[in-house]
Amino acid sequence: MPRELGGVQVLVNASPAPLLYVGPTQINLQLPELTGSEASLAVRANGIASNQVTLPLSPVNPAIFMVGQTGYGTIVKANTDMLAMP
């Protein structure tokens, strides 16, 4: 994935992150594997950097659960941040 789209970069701990989409009001990116309790983030657009912000990190254990526990079929909706897919 590109590390710059439309003149925009997102720096996570001072390293450019892979970008999926850049629009006027939204940036979608893939976060690198992060360790520790916080990470820094800044956006650079056309060579001009934003203020750096510090984000708290929490341990996670993501998983996808299937309705029938067979590995096939409908995905269980675990919370409002996840989408159920048929």
PyMOL Python script that loads the backbone (N, CA, C, O; Angstrom):
from pymol import cmd

cmd.read_pdbstr("""\
ATOM      1  N   MET A   1       0.836  -1.172   0.000  1.00  0.00           N
ATOM      2  CA  MET A   1       0.000   0.000   0.000  1.00  0.00           C
ATOM      3  C   MET A   1       0.888   1.244   0.000  1.00  0.00           C
ATOM      4  O   MET A   1       1.982   1.235   0.564  1.00  0.00           O
ATOM      5  N   PRO A   2       0.414   2.300  -0.629  1.00  0.00           N
ATOM      6  CA  PRO A   2       1.229   3.512  -0.677  1.00  0.00           C
ATOM      7  C   PRO A   2       1.345   4.180   0.679  1.00  0.00           C
ATOM      8  O   PRO A   2       0.443   4.080   1.511  1.00  0.00           O
ATOM      9  N   ARG A   3       2.439   4.848   0.894  1.00  0.00           N
ATOM     10  CA  ARG A   3       2.670   5.587   2.139  1.00  0.00           C
ATOM     11  C   ARG A   3       2.346   7.075   1.956  1.00  0.00           C
ATOM     12  O   ARG A   3       2.465   7.865   2.893  1.00  0.00           O
ATOM     13  N   GLU A   4       1.939   7.441   0.745  1.00  0.00           N
ATOM     14  CA  GLU A   4       1.496   8.802   0.445  1.00  0.00           C
ATOM     15  C   GLU A   4       0.426   8.738  -0.629  1.00  0.00           C
ATOM     16  O   GLU A   4       0.585   8.040  -1.630  1.00  0.00           O
ATOM     17  N   LEU A   5      -0.668   9.465  -0.423  1.00  0.00           N
ATOM     18  CA  LEU A   5      -1.752   9.568  -1.407  1.00  0.00           C
ATOM     19  C   LEU A   5      -2.170  11.023  -1.509  1.00  0.00           C
ATOM     20  O   LEU A   5      -2.436  11.663  -0.491  1.00  0.00           O
ATOM     21  N   GLY A   6      -2.230  11.550  -2.712  1.00  0.00           N
ATOM     22  CA  GLY A   6      -2.682  12.926  -2.908  1.00  0.00           C
ATOM     23  C   GLY A   6      -1.893  13.948  -2.118  1.00  0.00           C
ATOM     24  O   GLY A   6      -2.440  14.968  -1.697  1.00  0.00           O
ATOM     25  N   GLY A   7      -0.594  13.682  -1.908  1.00  0.00           N
ATOM     26  CA  GLY A   7       0.245  14.601  -1.156  1.00  0.00           C
ATOM     27  C   GLY A   7       0.094  14.488   0.351  1.00  0.00           C
ATOM     28  O   GLY A   7       0.593  15.339   1.088  1.00  0.00           O
ATOM     29  N   VAL A   8      -0.600  13.430   0.827  1.00  0.00           N
ATOM     30  CA  VAL A   8      -0.851  13.256   2.253  1.00  0.00           C
ATOM     31  C   VAL A   8      -0.096  12.045   2.782  1.00  0.00           C
ATOM     32  O   VAL A   8      -0.061  10.991   2.147  1.00  0.00           O
ATOM     33  N   GLN A   9       0.508  12.211   3.958  1.00  0.00           N
ATOM     34  CA  GLN A   9       1.126  11.122   4.708  1.00  0.00           C
ATOM     35  C   GLN A   9       0.599  11.172   6.132  1.00  0.00           C
ATOM     36  O   GLN A   9       0.301  12.248   6.651  1.00  0.00           O
ATOM     37  N   VAL A  10       0.485  10.010   6.764  1.00  0.00           N
ATOM     38  CA  VAL A  10       0.182   9.939   8.190  1.00  0.00           C
ATOM     39  C   VAL A  10       1.385   9.295   8.850  1.00  0.00           C
ATOM     40  O   VAL A  10       1.780   8.182   8.501  1.00  0.00           O
ATOM     41  N   LEU A  11       1.964  10.004   9.808  1.00  0.00           N
ATOM     42  CA  LEU A  11       3.149   9.512  10.496  1.00  0.00           C
ATOM     43  C   LEU A  11       2.745   8.936  11.842  1.00  0.00           C
ATOM     44  O   LEU A  11       2.191   9.635  12.691  1.00  0.00           O
ATOM     45  N   VAL A  12       3.026   7.659  12.027  1.00  0.00           N
ATOM     46  CA  VAL A  12       2.759   6.984  13.291  1.00  0.00           C
ATOM     47  C   VAL A  12       4.113   6.667  13.902  1.00  0.00           C
ATOM     48  O   VAL A  12       4.904   5.920  13.325  1.00  0.00           O
ATOM     49  N   ASN A  13       4.375   7.233  15.063  1.00  0.00           N
ATOM     50  CA  ASN A  13       5.702   7.124  15.695  1.00  0.00           C
ATOM     51  C   ASN A  13       6.799   7.519  14.705  1.00  0.00           C
ATOM     52  O   ASN A  13       7.840   6.868  14.619  1.00  0.00           O
ATOM     53  N   ALA A  14       6.547   8.596  13.963  1.00  0.00           N
ATOM     54  CA  ALA A  14       7.476   9.218  13.012  1.00  0.00           C
ATOM     55  C   ALA A  14       7.705   8.418  11.740  1.00  0.00           C
ATOM     56  O   ALA A  14       8.556   8.796  10.935  1.00  0.00           O
ATOM     57  N   SER A  15       6.965   7.309  11.524  1.00  0.00           N
ATOM     58  CA  SER A  15       7.102   6.508  10.297  1.00  0.00           C
ATOM     59  C   SER A  15       5.818   6.600   9.481  1.00  0.00           C
ATOM     60  O   SER A  15       4.727   6.517  10.044  1.00  0.00           O
ATOM     61  N   PRO A  16       5.928   6.772   8.150  1.00  0.00           N
ATOM     62  CA  PRO A  16       4.726   6.844   7.310  1.00  0.00           C
ATOM     63  C   PRO A  16       3.941   5.533   7.357  1.00  0.00           C
ATOM     64  O   PRO A  16       4.511   4.454   7.197  1.00  0.00           O
ATOM     65  N   ALA A  17       2.635   5.634   7.575  1.00  0.00           N
ATOM     66  CA  ALA A  17       1.754   4.466   7.626  1.00  0.00           C
ATOM     67  C   ALA A  17       1.181   4.189   6.243  1.00  0.00           C
ATOM     68  O   ALA A  17       1.018   5.118   5.452  1.00  0.00           O
ATOM     69  N   PRO A  18       0.869   2.923   5.931  1.00  0.00           N
ATOM     70  CA  PRO A  18       0.207   2.585   4.663  1.00  0.00           C
ATOM     71  C   PRO A  18      -1.192   3.204   4.604  1.00  0.00           C
ATOM     72  O   PRO A  18      -1.964   3.102   5.557  1.00  0.00           O
ATOM     73  N   LEU A  19      -1.508   3.845   3.481  1.00  0.00           N
ATOM     74  CA  LEU A  19      -2.786   4.539   3.324  1.00  0.00           C
ATOM     75  C   LEU A  19      -3.718   3.761   2.402  1.00  0.00           C
ATOM     76  O   LEU A  19      -3.301   3.236   1.369  1.00  0.00           O
ATOM     77  N   LEU A  20      -4.990   3.697   2.795  1.00  0.00           N
ATOM     78  CA  LEU A  20      -6.015   3.042   1.992  1.00  0.00           C
ATOM     79  C   LEU A  20      -6.852   4.054   1.223  1.00  0.00           C
ATOM     80  O   LEU A  20      -7.259   3.803   0.089  1.00  0.00           O
ATOM     81  N   TYR A  21      -7.108   5.219   1.860  1.00  0.00           N
ATOM     82  CA  TYR A  21      -7.963   6.243   1.259  1.00  0.00           C
ATOM     83  C   TYR A  21      -7.639   7.586   1.888  1.00  0.00           C
ATOM     84  O   TYR A  21      -7.390   7.678   3.090  1.00  0.00           O
ATOM     85  N   VAL A  22      -7.645   8.626   1.066  1.00  0.00           N
ATOM     86  CA  VAL A  22      -7.494   9.995   1.552  1.00  0.00           C
ATOM     87  C   VAL A  22      -8.560  10.840   0.877  1.00  0.00           C
ATOM     88  O   VAL A  22      -8.637  10.885  -0.351  1.00  0.00           O
ATOM     89  N   GLY A  23      -9.382  11.510   1.676  1.00  0.00           N
ATOM     90  CA  GLY A  23     -10.416  12.394   1.159  1.00  0.00           C
ATOM     91  C   GLY A  23     -10.374  13.716   1.905  1.00  0.00           C
ATOM     92  O   GLY A  23      -9.541  13.897   2.794  1.00  0.00           O
ATOM     93  N   PRO A  24     -11.264  14.647   1.557  1.00  0.00           N
ATOM     94  CA  PRO A  24     -11.240  15.964   2.180  1.00  0.00           C
ATOM     95  C   PRO A  24     -11.502  15.943   3.685  1.00  0.00           C
ATOM     96  O   PRO A  24     -11.018  16.820   4.401  1.00  0.00           O
ATOM     97  N   THR A  25     -12.263  14.952   4.181  1.00  0.00           N
ATOM     98  CA  THR A  25     -12.597  14.915   5.606  1.00  0.00           C
ATOM     99  C   THR A  25     -12.279  13.577   6.271  1.00  0.00           C
ATOM    100  O   THR A  25     -12.639  13.357   7.428  1.00  0.00           O
ATOM    101  N   GLN A  26     -11.603  12.681   5.544  1.00  0.00           N
ATOM    102  CA  GLN A  26     -11.361  11.345   6.096  1.00  0.00           C
ATOM    103  C   GLN A  26     -10.073  10.765   5.538  1.00  0.00           C
ATOM    104  O   GLN A  26      -9.754  10.942   4.362  1.00  0.00           O
ATOM    105  N   ILE A  27      -9.341  10.071   6.396  1.00  0.00           N
ATOM    106  CA  ILE A  27      -8.152   9.322   5.984  1.00  0.00           C
ATOM    107  C   ILE A  27      -8.278   7.920   6.561  1.00  0.00           C
ATOM    108  O   ILE A  27      -8.469   7.764   7.767  1.00  0.00           O
ATOM    109  N   ASN A  28      -8.174   6.899   5.716  1.00  0.00           N
ATOM    110  CA  ASN A  28      -8.170   5.517   6.178  1.00  0.00           C
ATOM    111  C   ASN A  28      -6.756   4.983   6.029  1.00  0.00           C
ATOM    112  O   ASN A  28      -6.134   5.136   4.978  1.00  0.00           O
ATOM    113  N   LEU A  29      -6.252   4.355   7.086  1.00  0.00           N
ATOM    114  CA  LEU A  29      -4.882   3.858   7.054  1.00  0.00           C
ATOM    115  C   LEU A  29      -4.778   2.545   7.795  1.00  0.00           C
ATOM    116  O   LEU A  29      -5.673   2.160   8.547  1.00  0.00           O
ATOM    117  N   GLN A  30      -3.678   1.871   7.569  1.00  0.00           N
ATOM    118  CA  GLN A  30      -3.374   0.640   8.286  1.00  0.00           C
ATOM    119  C   GLN A  30      -2.331   0.967   9.341  1.00  0.00           C
ATOM    120  O   GLN A  30      -1.226   1.406   9.021  1.00  0.00           O
ATOM    121  N   LEU A  31      -2.688   0.752  10.593  1.00  0.00           N
ATOM    122  CA  LEU A  31      -1.721   1.009  11.657  1.00  0.00           C
ATOM    123  C   LEU A  31      -0.674  -0.097  11.677  1.00  0.00           C
ATOM    124  O   LEU A  31      -1.002  -1.268  11.488  1.00  0.00           O
ATOM    125  N   PRO A  32       0.574   0.267  11.903  1.00  0.00           N
ATOM    126  CA  PRO A  32       1.596  -0.766  12.075  1.00  0.00           C
ATOM    127  C   PRO A  32       1.399  -1.450  13.426  1.00  0.00           C
ATOM    128  O   PRO A  32       0.624  -0.983  14.260  1.00  0.00           O
ATOM    129  N   GLU A  33       2.099  -2.544  13.630  1.00  0.00           N
ATOM    130  CA  GLU A  33       2.054  -3.187  14.944  1.00  0.00           C
ATOM    131  C   GLU A  33       2.688  -2.237  15.947  1.00  0.00           C
ATOM    132  O   GLU A  33       3.820  -1.789  15.764  1.00  0.00           O
ATOM    133  N   LEU A  34       1.954  -1.935  17.002  1.00  0.00           N
ATOM    134  CA  LEU A  34       2.418  -0.966  17.990  1.00  0.00           C
ATOM    135  C   LEU A  34       2.589  -1.645  19.348  1.00  0.00           C
ATOM    136  O   LEU A  34       1.817  -2.530  19.714  1.00  0.00           O
ATOM    137  N   THR A  35       3.599  -1.222  20.077  1.00  0.00           N
ATOM    138  CA  THR A  35       3.820  -1.726  21.423  1.00  0.00           C
ATOM    139  C   THR A  35       3.897  -0.544  22.376  1.00  0.00           C
ATOM    140  O   THR A  35       4.034   0.601  21.943  1.00  0.00           O
ATOM    141  N   GLY A  36       3.810  -0.812  23.642  1.00  0.00           N
ATOM    142  CA  GLY A  36       3.874   0.253  24.629  1.00  0.00           C
ATOM    143  C   GLY A  36       2.497   0.741  25.001  1.00  0.00           C
ATOM    144  O   GLY A  36       1.496   0.117  24.650  1.00  0.00           O
ATOM    145  N   SER A  37       2.438   1.848  25.705  1.00  0.00           N
ATOM    146  CA  SER A  37       1.169   2.362  26.201  1.00  0.00           C
ATOM    147  C   SER A  37       0.644   3.558  25.407  1.00  0.00           C
ATOM    148  O   SER A  37      -0.479   4.006  25.641  1.00  0.00           O
ATOM    149  N   GLU A  38       1.444   4.084  24.466  1.00  0.00           N
ATOM    150  CA  GLU A  38       0.985   5.207  23.650  1.00  0.00           C
ATOM    151  C   GLU A  38       1.745   5.259  22.331  1.00  0.00           C
ATOM    152  O   GLU A  38       2.810   4.661  22.181  1.00  0.00           O
ATOM    153  N   ALA A  39       1.168   5.991  21.375  1.00  0.00           N
ATOM    154  CA  ALA A  39       1.781   6.194  20.064  1.00  0.00           C
ATOM    155  C   ALA A  39       1.561   7.640  19.653  1.00  0.00           C
ATOM    156  O   ALA A  39       0.591   8.269  20.076  1.00  0.00           O
ATOM    157  N   SER A  40       2.454   8.165  18.833  1.00  0.00           N
ATOM    158  CA  SER A  40       2.289   9.528  18.324  1.00  0.00           C
ATOM    159  C   SER A  40       1.749   9.464  16.901  1.00  0.00           C
ATOM    160  O   SER A  40       2.036   8.525  16.159  1.00  0.00           O
ATOM    161  N   LEU A  41       0.965  10.470  16.531  1.00  0.00           N
ATOM    162  CA  LEU A  41       0.364  10.526  15.200  1.00  0.00           C
ATOM    163  C   LEU A  41       0.394  11.963  14.713  1.00  0.00           C
ATOM    164  O   LEU A  41       0.080  12.888  15.461  1.00  0.00           O
ATOM    165  N   ALA A  42       0.771  12.145  13.459  1.00  0.00           N
ATOM    166  CA  ALA A  42       0.744  13.456  12.810  1.00  0.00           C
ATOM    167  C   ALA A  42       0.378  13.248  11.350  1.00  0.00           C
ATOM    168  O   ALA A  42       0.654  12.192  10.780  1.00  0.00           O
ATOM    169  N   VAL A  43      -0.237  14.245  10.751  1.00  0.00           N
ATOM    170  CA  VAL A  43      -0.595  14.211   9.332  1.00  0.00           C
ATOM    171  C   VAL A  43       0.249  15.254   8.617  1.00  0.00           C
ATOM    172  O   VAL A  43       0.388  16.381   9.091  1.00  0.00           O
ATOM    173  N   ARG A  44       0.812  14.874   7.474  1.00  0.00           N
ATOM    174  CA  ARG A  44       1.567  15.807   6.639  1.00  0.00           C
ATOM    175  C   ARG A  44       0.844  15.900   5.300  1.00  0.00           C
ATOM    176  O   ARG A  44       0.667  14.899   4.606  1.00  0.00           O
ATOM    177  N   ALA A  45       0.428  17.116   4.946  1.00  0.00           N
ATOM    178  CA  ALA A  45      -0.259  17.354   3.678  1.00  0.00           C
ATOM    179  C   ALA A  45       0.513  18.385   2.879  1.00  0.00           C
ATOM    180  O   ALA A  45       0.723  19.510   3.333  1.00  0.00           O
ATOM    181  N   ASN A  46       0.936  17.992   1.681  1.00  0.00           N
ATOM    182  CA  ASN A  46       1.697  18.867   0.798  1.00  0.00           C
ATOM    183  C   ASN A  46       2.895  19.495   1.510  1.00  0.00           C
ATOM    184  O   ASN A  46       3.190  20.677   1.331  1.00  0.00           O
ATOM    185  N   GLY A  47       3.581  18.682   2.323  1.00  0.00           N
ATOM    186  CA  GLY A  47       4.796  19.122   2.998  1.00  0.00           C
ATOM    187  C   GLY A  47       4.586  19.871   4.298  1.00  0.00           C
ATOM    188  O   GLY A  47       5.555  20.223   4.970  1.00  0.00           O
ATOM    189  N   ILE A  48       3.329  20.124   4.669  1.00  0.00           N
ATOM    190  CA  ILE A  48       3.036  20.841   5.911  1.00  0.00           C
ATOM    191  C   ILE A  48       2.521  19.844   6.941  1.00  0.00           C
ATOM    192  O   ILE A  48       1.534  19.150   6.697  1.00  0.00           O
ATOM    193  N   ALA A  49       3.188  19.771   8.094  1.00  0.00           N
ATOM    194  CA  ALA A  49       2.830  18.800   9.125  1.00  0.00           C
ATOM    195  C   ALA A  49       1.855  19.401  10.131  1.00  0.00           C
ATOM    196  O   ALA A  49       1.940  20.577  10.486  1.00  0.00           O
ATOM    197  N   SER A  50       0.931  18.560  10.578  1.00  0.00           N
ATOM    198  CA  SER A  50       0.016  18.955  11.648  1.00  0.00           C
ATOM    199  C   SER A  50       0.739  18.870  12.985  1.00  0.00           C
ATOM    200  O   SER A  50       1.871  18.394  13.060  1.00  0.00           O
ATOM    201  N   ASN A  51       0.086  19.329  14.019  1.00  0.00           N
ATOM    202  CA  ASN A  51       0.596  19.087  15.359  1.00  0.00           C
ATOM    203  C   ASN A  51       0.585  17.591  15.618  1.00  0.00           C
ATOM    204  O   ASN A  51      -0.299  16.881  15.139  1.00  0.00           O
ATOM    205  N   GLN A  52       1.542  17.121  16.355  1.00  0.00           N
ATOM    206  CA  GLN A  52       1.603  15.710  16.731  1.00  0.00           C
ATOM    207  C   GLN A  52       0.692  15.488  17.931  1.00  0.00           C
ATOM    208  O   GLN A  52       0.690  16.282  18.872  1.00  0.00           O
ATOM    209  N   VAL A  53      -0.087  14.399  17.897  1.00  0.00           N
ATOM    210  CA  VAL A  53      -0.918  14.037  19.039  1.00  0.00           C
ATOM    211  C   VAL A  53      -0.440  12.701  19.589  1.00  0.00           C
ATOM    212  O   VAL A  53       0.100  11.872  18.857  1.00  0.00           O
ATOM    213  N   THR A  54      -0.643  12.507  20.866  1.00  0.00           N
ATOM    214  CA  THR A  54      -0.288  11.243  21.505  1.00  0.00           C
ATOM    215  C   THR A  54      -1.567  10.476  21.770  1.00  0.00           C
ATOM    216  O   THR A  54      -2.509  11.000  22.364  1.00  0.00           O
ATOM    217  N   LEU A  55      -1.593   9.224  21.322  1.00  0.00           N
ATOM    218  CA  LEU A  55      -2.770   8.380  21.480  1.00  0.00           C
ATOM    219  C   LEU A  55      -2.482   7.273  22.482  1.00  0.00           C
ATOM    220  O   LEU A  55      -1.437   6.627  22.398  1.00  0.00           O
ATOM    221  N   PRO A  56      -3.386   7.039  23.432  1.00  0.00           N
ATOM    222  CA  PRO A  56      -3.186   5.917  24.353  1.00  0.00           C
ATOM    223  C   PRO A  56      -3.436   4.593  23.627  1.00  0.00           C
ATOM    224  O   PRO A  56      -4.309   4.514  22.763  1.00  0.00           O
ATOM    225  N   LEU A  57      -2.686   3.574  23.970  1.00  0.00           N
ATOM    226  CA  LEU A  57      -2.863   2.248  23.390  1.00  0.00           C
ATOM    227  C   LEU A  57      -3.384   1.297  24.455  1.00  0.00           C
ATOM    228  O   LEU A  57      -2.990   1.368  25.619  1.00  0.00           O
ATOM    229  N   SER A  58      -4.276   0.407  24.038  1.00  0.00           N
ATOM    230  CA  SER A  58      -4.808  -0.618  24.936  1.00  0.00           C
ATOM    231  C   SER A  58      -4.594  -1.974  24.286  1.00  0.00           C
ATOM    232  O   SER A  58      -4.705  -2.094  23.066  1.00  0.00           O
ATOM    233  N   PRO A  59      -4.288  -3.000  25.076  1.00  0.00           N
ATOM    234  CA  PRO A  59      -4.134  -4.330  24.495  1.00  0.00           C
ATOM    235  C   PRO A  59      -5.461  -4.835  23.942  1.00  0.00           C
ATOM    236  O   PRO A  59      -6.513  -4.612  24.541  1.00  0.00           O
ATOM    237  N   VAL A  60      -5.411  -5.510  22.807  1.00  0.00           N
ATOM    238  CA  VAL A  60      -6.612  -6.067  22.187  1.00  0.00           C
ATOM    239  C   VAL A  60      -6.324  -7.488  21.733  1.00  0.00           C
ATOM    240  O   VAL A  60      -5.173  -7.896  21.585  1.00  0.00           O
ATOM    241  N   ASN A  61      -7.386  -8.217  21.520  1.00  0.00           N
ATOM    242  CA  ASN A  61      -7.286  -9.570  21.001  1.00  0.00           C
ATOM    243  C   ASN A  61      -8.422  -9.749  20.004  1.00  0.00           C
ATOM    244  O   ASN A  61      -9.423 -10.397  20.312  1.00  0.00           O
ATOM    245  N   PRO A  62      -8.272  -9.169  18.789  1.00  0.00           N
ATOM    246  CA  PRO A  62      -9.379  -9.227  17.833  1.00  0.00           C
ATOM    247  C   PRO A  62      -9.641 -10.654  17.355  1.00  0.00           C
ATOM    248  O   PRO A  62      -8.727 -11.474  17.269  1.00  0.00           O
ATOM    249  N   ALA A  63     -10.890 -10.926  17.049  1.00  0.00           N
ATOM    250  CA  ALA A  63     -11.274 -12.240  16.534  1.00  0.00           C
ATOM    251  C   ALA A  63     -12.581 -12.102  15.769  1.00  0.00           C
ATOM    252  O   ALA A  63     -13.337 -11.153  15.975  1.00  0.00           O
ATOM    253  N   ILE A  64     -12.835 -13.056  14.888  1.00  0.00           N
ATOM    254  CA  ILE A  64     -14.093 -13.126  14.142  1.00  0.00           C
ATOM    255  C   ILE A  64     -14.775 -14.426  14.552  1.00  0.00           C
ATOM    256  O   ILE A  64     -14.175 -15.499  14.487  1.00  0.00           O
ATOM    257  N   PHE A  65     -16.021 -14.321  14.969  1.00  0.00           N
ATOM    258  CA  PHE A  65     -16.769 -15.484  15.419  1.00  0.00           C
ATOM    259  C   PHE A  65     -17.887 -15.783  14.429  1.00  0.00           C
ATOM    260  O   PHE A  65     -18.586 -14.874  13.984  1.00  0.00           O
ATOM    261  N   MET A  66     -18.055 -17.052  14.086  1.00  0.00           N
ATOM    262  CA  MET A  66     -19.091 -17.476  13.152  1.00  0.00           C
ATOM    263  C   MET A  66     -20.289 -17.994  13.942  1.00  0.00           C
ATOM    264  O   MET A  66     -20.125 -18.553  15.026  1.00  0.00           O
ATOM    265  N   VAL A  67     -21.502 -17.805  13.397  1.00  0.00           N
ATOM    266  CA  VAL A  67     -22.727 -18.217  14.073  1.00  0.00           C
ATOM    267  C   VAL A  67     -22.700 -19.704  14.395  1.00  0.00           C
ATOM    268  O   VAL A  67     -22.977 -20.090  15.531  1.00  0.00           O
ATOM    269  N   GLY A  68     -22.369 -20.553  13.412  1.00  0.00           N
ATOM    270  CA  GLY A  68     -22.403 -21.998  13.625  1.00  0.00           C
ATOM    271  C   GLY A  68     -21.096 -22.583  14.116  1.00  0.00           C
ATOM    272  O   GLY A  68     -21.002 -23.800  14.275  1.00  0.00           O
ATOM    273  N   GLN A  69     -20.090 -21.772  14.361  1.00  0.00           N
ATOM    274  CA  GLN A  69     -18.768 -22.207  14.809  1.00  0.00           C
ATOM    275  C   GLN A  69     -18.128 -23.211  13.857  1.00  0.00           C
ATOM    276  O   GLN A  69     -17.313 -24.039  14.266  1.00  0.00           O
ATOM    277  N   THR A  70     -18.515 -23.128  12.561  1.00  0.00           N
ATOM    278  CA  THR A  70     -17.945 -24.030  11.562  1.00  0.00           C
ATOM    279  C   THR A  70     -16.838 -23.362  10.763  1.00  0.00           C
ATOM    280  O   THR A  70     -16.091 -24.034  10.052  1.00  0.00           O
ATOM    281  N   GLY A  71     -16.728 -22.031  10.874  1.00  0.00           N
ATOM    282  CA  GLY A  71     -15.782 -21.293  10.053  1.00  0.00           C
ATOM    283  C   GLY A  71     -16.409 -20.800   8.765  1.00  0.00           C
ATOM    284  O   GLY A  71     -15.744 -20.135   7.971  1.00  0.00           O
ATOM    285  N   TYR A  72     -17.687 -21.117   8.542  1.00  0.00           N
ATOM    286  CA  TYR A  72     -18.401 -20.684   7.341  1.00  0.00           C
ATOM    287  C   TYR A  72     -19.723 -20.061   7.759  1.00  0.00           C
ATOM    288  O   TYR A  72     -20.278 -20.418   8.798  1.00  0.00           O
ATOM    289  N   GLY A  73     -20.230 -19.132   6.956  1.00  0.00           N
ATOM    290  CA  GLY A  73     -21.548 -18.576   7.213  1.00  0.00           C
ATOM    291  C   GLY A  73     -21.524 -17.175   7.755  1.00  0.00           C
ATOM    292  O   GLY A  73     -20.623 -16.394   7.448  1.00  0.00           O
ATOM    293  N   THR A  74     -22.516 -16.852   8.565  1.00  0.00           N
ATOM    294  CA  THR A  74     -22.718 -15.502   9.069  1.00  0.00           C
ATOM    295  C   THR A  74     -21.768 -15.195  10.213  1.00  0.00           C
ATOM    296  O   THR A  74     -21.527 -16.028  11.086  1.00  0.00           O
ATOM    297  N   ILE A  75     -21.236 -13.984  10.189  1.00  0.00           N
ATOM    298  CA  ILE A  75     -20.348 -13.506  11.245  1.00  0.00           C
ATOM    299  C   ILE A  75     -21.199 -12.953  12.375  1.00  0.00           C
ATOM    300  O   ILE A  75     -22.180 -12.250  12.132  1.00  0.00           O
ATOM    301  N   VAL A  76     -20.830 -13.267  13.600  1.00  0.00           N
ATOM    302  CA  VAL A  76     -21.524 -12.748  14.777  1.00  0.00           C
ATOM    303  C   VAL A  76     -21.123 -11.293  14.973  1.00  0.00           C
ATOM    304  O   VAL A  76     -19.939 -10.957  14.927  1.00  0.00           O
ATOM    305  N   LYS A  77     -22.104 -10.436  15.191  1.00  0.00           N
ATOM    306  CA  LYS A  77     -21.835  -9.031  15.476  1.00  0.00           C
ATOM    307  C   LYS A  77     -21.485  -8.902  16.956  1.00  0.00           C
ATOM    308  O   LYS A  77     -22.342  -9.087  17.820  1.00  0.00           O
ATOM    309  N   ALA A  78     -20.212  -8.583  17.247  1.00  0.00           N
ATOM    310  CA  ALA A  78     -19.750  -8.566  18.630  1.00  0.00           C
ATOM    311  C   ALA A  78     -19.972  -7.220  19.316  1.00  0.00           C
ATOM    312  O   ALA A  78     -20.214  -7.180  20.522  1.00  0.00           O
ATOM    313  N   ASN A  79     -19.894  -6.116  18.565  1.00  0.00           N
ATOM    314  CA  ASN A  79     -20.128  -4.793  19.148  1.00  0.00           C
ATOM    315  C   ASN A  79     -20.498  -3.816  18.039  1.00  0.00           C
ATOM    316  O   ASN A  79     -20.495  -4.184  16.865  1.00  0.00           O
ATOM    317  N   THR A  80     -20.813  -2.589  18.395  1.00  0.00           N
ATOM    318  CA  THR A  80     -21.279  -1.618  17.401  1.00  0.00           C
ATOM    319  C   THR A  80     -20.185  -1.167  16.452  1.00  0.00           C
ATOM    320  O   THR A  80     -20.484  -0.528  15.443  1.00  0.00           O
ATOM    321  N   ASP A  81     -18.927  -1.476  16.739  1.00  0.00           N
ATOM    322  CA  ASP A  81     -17.842  -1.105  15.838  1.00  0.00           C
ATOM    323  C   ASP A  81     -17.652  -2.134  14.720  1.00  0.00           C
ATOM    324  O   ASP A  81     -16.940  -1.862  13.753  1.00  0.00           O
ATOM    325  N   MET A  82     -18.265  -3.291  14.836  1.00  0.00           N
ATOM    326  CA  MET A  82     -18.124  -4.350  13.832  1.00  0.00           C
ATOM    327  C   MET A  82     -19.412  -4.451  13.032  1.00  0.00           C
ATOM    328  O   MET A  82     -20.490  -4.169  13.554  1.00  0.00           O
ATOM    329  N   LEU A  83     -19.311  -4.846  11.790  1.00  0.00           N
ATOM    330  CA  LEU A  83     -20.487  -5.013  10.935  1.00  0.00           C
ATOM    331  C   LEU A  83     -20.790  -6.486  10.765  1.00  0.00           C
ATOM    332  O   LEU A  83     -19.875  -7.280  10.546  1.00  0.00           O
ATOM    333  N   ALA A  84     -22.054  -6.869  10.860  1.00  0.00           N
ATOM    334  CA  ALA A  84     -22.455  -8.237  10.570  1.00  0.00           C
ATOM    335  C   ALA A  84     -22.502  -8.400   9.059  1.00  0.00           C
ATOM    336  O   ALA A  84     -23.063  -7.555   8.361  1.00  0.00           O
ATOM    337  N   MET A  85     -21.931  -9.455   8.558  1.00  0.00           N
ATOM    338  CA  MET A  85     -21.900  -9.696   7.117  1.00  0.00           C
ATOM    339  C   MET A  85     -22.579 -11.026   6.810  1.00  0.00           C
ATOM    340  O   MET A  85     -22.281 -12.028   7.461  1.00  0.00           O
ATOM    341  N   PRO A  86     -23.487 -11.061   5.831  1.00  0.00           N
ATOM    342  CA  PRO A  86     -24.152 -12.328   5.496  1.00  0.00           C
ATOM    343  C   PRO A  86     -23.212 -13.286   4.807  1.00  0.00           C
ATOM    344  O   PRO A  86     -23.611 -14.397   4.457  1.00  0.00           O
TER     345      PRO A  86
END
""", "prot")
cmd.dss("prot")
cmd.show_as("cartoon", "prot")
cmd.util.cbc("prot")
cmd.orient("prot")
